[in-house]
Amino acid sequence: MLKKGEHKKQTLLGIAYECGFNSKATFNRAFKKVTGLTPKEWVQQNG
């Protein structure tokens, strides 16, 4: 969703909920484990 620019239309928390996560912390932890970056860092580098 971030690659498609969804973060420009909705918050990262909204994207996390839409992806099935129940909390921002859990989403951030899982995202960082996979990418090595937090969602915010990823958006800053790739956004």
Stockholm file with secondary structure:
# STOCKHOLM 1.0

chainA/1-47         MLKKGEHKKQTLLGIAYECGFNSKATFNRAFKKVTGLTPKEWVQQNG
#=GR chainA/1-47 SS CTTTTGGGTSCHHHHHHHTTCSCHHHHHHHHHHHHSSCHHHHHHHHC
#=GC SS_cons        CTTTTGGGTSCHHHHHHHTTCSCHHHHHHHHHHHHSSCHHHHHHHHC
//
